[in-house]
Amino acid sequence: MNLLATIAVALRALRVNALRSALTMLGIIIGVAAVIAMVAVGAGAQERVNQQIESLGANLLIIFNSSSRQGGARQGAGSRLSLTLDDARALAAEIDAVEMTSPTVRGSTQLIYGNLNWSATTQGTTQEYFPLREWDVVEGRIFGPDDVRRATKVAVLGQTVVDNLFPDQAPVGEMIRIKKVPFEVIGVLAAKGQNSFGQDQDDVVLIPITTARKRVLGTSARARPDSVSIIMVKAVSADRMTEAEERVNALLRERHRIGPGEEDDFQVRNLSEITDARAASQRILTLLLAAVASIALLVGGIGIMNIMLVSVTERTREIGLRMAVGARRRDILVQFLVEAVTLCLIGGIVGVVVGLGGALLAAKLAGWPVLIEPLALVVAVLFSGAVGVFFGYYPARKAARLDPIDALRYE
């Protein structure tokens, strides 16, 4: 009997017991559907984390002021105010692994336009901030080096500020007041949404750092005249992030005259490490969920093996008759293997459809992103076929090893 005839016989046997075949496939359907849904949701969550981290900027280091002491009491993070504009210039000039830097001062301010007002974060920074954060404007322009040098009163608004102060008109060219100081709006930033820490990045006003220090935010009595809140550093490439971090630490310790064994008066945060840590946690979670879902596949495979053993017992006389008219043991083996693999493949395909539906439903109801990889769908179907081979081999082998005379006498 050729292979096609064997497959036809196997499929006909499955059709005869359609309900039992459908129930047998149920374990495979549930297992594959669970794997597809969990992997899609896990991959979507990982992609969301990556997008949030990337919205801060690529190859980015952020340097914060450290905490200070008053007597025996330690103050909060950022209270030491040791970073300066000269530090930012030195990092860009002396470290070849650093592409650019942007010093920033910040504070919460009240914004007023006409009879509308809004409280937002005002950041004084330099023109390097925009390419460093990879932040484009959708209207108008950004401020340039001349604006920073002359401390001009110009502002670039985030989308959240625009929505609250200019709900029905274009903001570019209009005048707003920041702490009662008039500023001309020269640009509107593209929307970035929330960052990985849950903060609204669009609820911000960017002004030249010199203007911020002289007219809006001022300088703390405990700070040097050129102190800054943070310094953002962009490395030349992702491969040199570690090198840039090490050299930034070394140069700042040298500039701040910090001796061996002494505590740093600054903190360097490598955003790529945050990305890697969160991606690793998401991968572990996805693997755990996939492992749990794989148990359903295992149970489904065992169910198929049991049903196939029952089928062999029920069809013992049929097997003996086929052997008596010339069927070889290999033909019997292939027939039962085809039945098992067919059950698993059909269950796998149905499971993929159910899993995709479940993932999309979860995305719609929970607002959770999903990322569907075509390769995962193919692997799931092929794996279900492998389950059929693995769990179907023993019943098929048992059927093929039956003695034709004993099989014909079986009642």
N, C-alpha and C positions, 0 to 999 in steps of 0.2 A: 504493500500500500504506500503510495507516495505521500509526501508531506502535505500537499494541499487537501488530499482526501482525508488524511488524519485530522487536519484542522477542521474540515467540514463536519466530521463525525463529532469532534469535541464541542463545536458550537451548537450542533443539534442537540447534544445531551444537555447543554446548559439551558437551551430554550424549553426543553421538556419540563425542567424544574425551575421555571423563571422566578417564582416567589422565593424559593430557597436560595437561588443564586443572588437575588437582590439583597436578601437579609445577610448573606455571607459577605457581600461587598460592603456592608454598612461600616464595619470596623475600619476598613481601608479608607472609605470616604471620610470618616470622621478624622482619622489620623492625618491624611494628606491635607484636608481642609484646615485643621488646626496648625499644621506646620506652615502652610502658605500664609495664613492670616497672621500668625505670630512673627514670622520673618518679615512680612511686609510692614507691619506696624513697628517692629524693632528697627528696621532699616530707615523708615520714615522719621522715627524719633532721633536716630543718629544724624540724619541729614539736617533736621531742624537745629540740632545743637551746632553742627558745623556751620550752618548759615548764620546763626546768631554770633558765633565767635568771629566768623569772617567779616561780619558787618562792622566789627570794631576796627578792621584793617588787617592786611596781610603782613606776616613777619614782624609782628609788633611786640615791643617791650614797653612796659609802663613803669616809670620810676616814681615812687611816692616818698614823701617825707616820712620819717620815722616818728616814734613817740618821744616825748620829753618828760623830764622829772621836775617836780617842784617839791623840794624837801624829800620826803620818802614816798611821795605819791606819784605814780606814773600817769601821765595824761593820755588822751586818746591818740589813735593813729593819725599821723599828719600834723601833729601839734609842734613838731620840732622846727619846721620851716628852715631846713638847711640847704635845699636846692636853690640854685640861682640861674639867671639867664646866662652867665658865663659858663656854668656847667654844661648847659645845653649846647652852646657854641663849641666848647672844647670836645664834647663827645662826637659831634659831627665832623670836626676838623682833624682830630687825632686818631680816630679809629676807622680803619679802612673797611671794616665789616659793617659799619653803620652808613646807611644811605642818606638819612636826614633825621633831624630832630625837631620837635615842636614843644616849647615850654608853654605852660598854661596856668592861668589863675582863674579861679571860679568862685561864684557865690550866688545865692538865691536873691532875686530882685523882683520888684513889682514893675510890670510893663503897662503902659497906658496908651491907648489910641482912641481919641474922641471920648465917647462915654463908655468905652469898653476897657477892661483891665484884666491882666492875667499874671500870675506868679510863675516864673520859670527860672531855670539855671542860666546865668549869664557867664560865658567863658571868654576871657581875654586870651588871645593866642596870636600866632604868626601865620603868614600865608602858607607855610609848609604843612599846616594842620590839614588842609583839604586833600592834597595828594597823599599824605601819610595815612589818613583815614579812608582814602579812596571814596571821598564824598563829593559828588558833583552838585551843581546848582541846576534847578529846572527853570528858573527865571532869574534874569539879571546877571550879576557877576560876584566874584569873591573880592575881598580887599587884598591889596598888594603891598609890597615893601614900602612904597611911598606913604600909604595910609598908616602903616606901623611906625614909620620914622616920624611922621608929623602928628601922630596921635589924633587922626581925624575921627569925627563922630559919625561913623557908618556902622551898619549892622546887617548881618545875614541871619535870617530866621529859619528855624526848623518848622516842619509841617504842622506840628501840634500847636505851636504859637500862632501860625498863620490861620489855622482853623478857628481859633478862639478870638483873635483880634481882627481878622479880615475875612469874615464868613462869606461876604458877598462882593468882594472887590479884590483887584490885584494889589498886592502890598508894595511892589517895587516903586520907589520914588516918593512914597509916603513918609511922614515923620512920626516917630513914636517917642515916648519918653521912658527912659530907664533911670529909675531913681530921680525923677524930675529933670534929667538931662536929656535934651532933644537929640535924637539920632535919625539919620536918613536910612531907610531900608534900601539896600542896594542889591539884595539877592535872596532867593528862597532855596533851601537845601532839598535835595531829593529825600524821600521818606526812607528811613532805615528800620523803623519798628523797634521792638524791644530787643535789648541785648540779652546775653546768657544769664545775667543777674536779675532780669525782670524789670530793668529800668527803661523808661521811654526815651530813646535817643533823640527823638524829634522835638522834645520839649526843651529847646535850648535856643539861646541867642548867642551868636559869635561876633565879637568885636575885636579890634586891634588890641594887643596886650598892653601897649603903652596907654591907650585911651582908658582901658579898664583900670589900670593902676592909678592914673592921675584924676579921673573924673567919676568913676563908678564904684569900684571895689576898694580902692585905697590900699594901704599897707598896714599890716599889724604892727603894733608898738614893739612886739618881741621879734620882729623879722628884720632882715637886712633890706635895704631899699630895692634891691633887685631880686628878692626872693620870689619863687614861683611855687604853685601848689603841686604840680606834677610835670614830668618831662616825658613825652612820648618819643620813642626811638624806633625807627624802621630799619631793619637789617636789610642788607643787599639781596639776600636770598634765604630761603628756608633752611638750606644746608648750613648756613653760617650763623644761625640763631644762637646756638650754644656758645660759639666763639664770641659773638657780639655781647652776650650776657656776661661772660667771664671778663672780657676786657672793659666793659662798662663798670662792673664792680671794682676792678682793679684801679681804673682811672679815678673814679669818684672817691675811693678810699685815699688815694694819693692826694687829690685836690683838697679833701677835707681833713687831711693830716690825721688819719685814723691809724693808730699803731697796731702791730700784731697782737691778736687776742682781744682787742677792743671791739665793742659792739658798733655795728654800722649805724649811721644816722640817716639812712635811707633804706628803701626796700625796692627790689627789682622784681617785677612779676612778668613771667614769660607766658604769653597767651597760648603759645603752641603746646605748652605743658598742660594747660587747662583743657585744650581741645583733645589731646591724647588721652588724658585721664577720663574725660567724659565719654569719649568714643569707646575706650576700653570697657567702661562700666556698661555702656549700652550693648556692646558685643557680648559681654558675659550674660547680661539679662536675656538677650536674644537666644543665645545658646541654651540657657536654662529652659526657656520657654519651648524651644525646639526639642530639647531632650524630653520634656514632659509630653509634648505632642507625639514624639516618636514612640512613646509607650503605647499609645493608641494603635499605631501601626503594628507594633509587636503583638498586641492583643488581637488585632485584625488578622495578622498572619497565622496565629495559633488557631483562630476560628476557622480560617480557610483549610488548614491542615486537618482539623477535626471533621469538617464537612466532607472533605475529599476522602477521608478514611471511611466515613459512613457511606459515601457514594461507591467506594470500591466494594464494600460489603454487600450493598444492595445489588450491584451489577456483576457479582461474581460469575453467575451463569452466562451472562452476556460476554464477559471476558473469555470464559472457557470456550464458548461457541466461536468467537472470533479467532481464537488460537487454533481451533479445530479445522477451520476453513482456510488457514494459511497465514494468519497475522503473526508477525514476529514479536518477540518480547520488546524489541525497540519501538515497534509501532504502538504497543500498549503504553509504554513509558511516555512516548511523545504525546499520545492522546491526553493522558491525565495531566501531564505538565502543561500542555496548551490550555486545558480547562482552568487550571490554577492561575496561570499567567494572564489569561484573558479576564478572569474575574478581577484580578488585581489591577490590570491596566484600565479596565472600564471604571473600577472604583477610584483609581488615581485620577482619571480625567474628570469624573464627576466631582471628586474631592477638590481638584484645582478650581473648578467653577464655583463650588460652594465657598472655598477659601477666599477667592477674589471677591465674591459678593459680601462675605463677612467683613473683610478688610475695608471695603468701600463703605459699608454700612457703619462700621466703627468710626471711620473718618468723618462721615456726615453727622452722626449723632453726637460724637464727643469732640469734634473739631480737631481730631488728632491726624497728623499727616501720615500717609502711607507711601512707600516706595516699592513698586513691584518690579522685580528683576525677571526678565524673560528666562534667563538661565535657571533661576530657581524653579520655575514652572516645569521646565524640561527635566531637571534633575528629580523633582518630586514624582513625575510620571515614571521615569526610568527606575527610580528607587522602588516604587510600588511594584513594577514588573519584577525587580530583583527579589522582592519579598515573595512573590508568587513562585519563583523558581526555588527559593530556599525552603519555603514551607510546603511546597507542592511536590518536592522531589521524593520525600519519604513515602507518601501515599502512592505516587506513581510507580516507584520502585517495588512497593509491595504488590501492586496490581500486576506488574510485569513478571514477577517471580512466582505467580500462582501456577500450580500444576494444572494443565488443561483438563485432565480426567477428573481430578478432585473438584475443579471448578464446575464442570458439567453436572456432577452429582450433588452440588451444593443446593440445599433447600432454604 
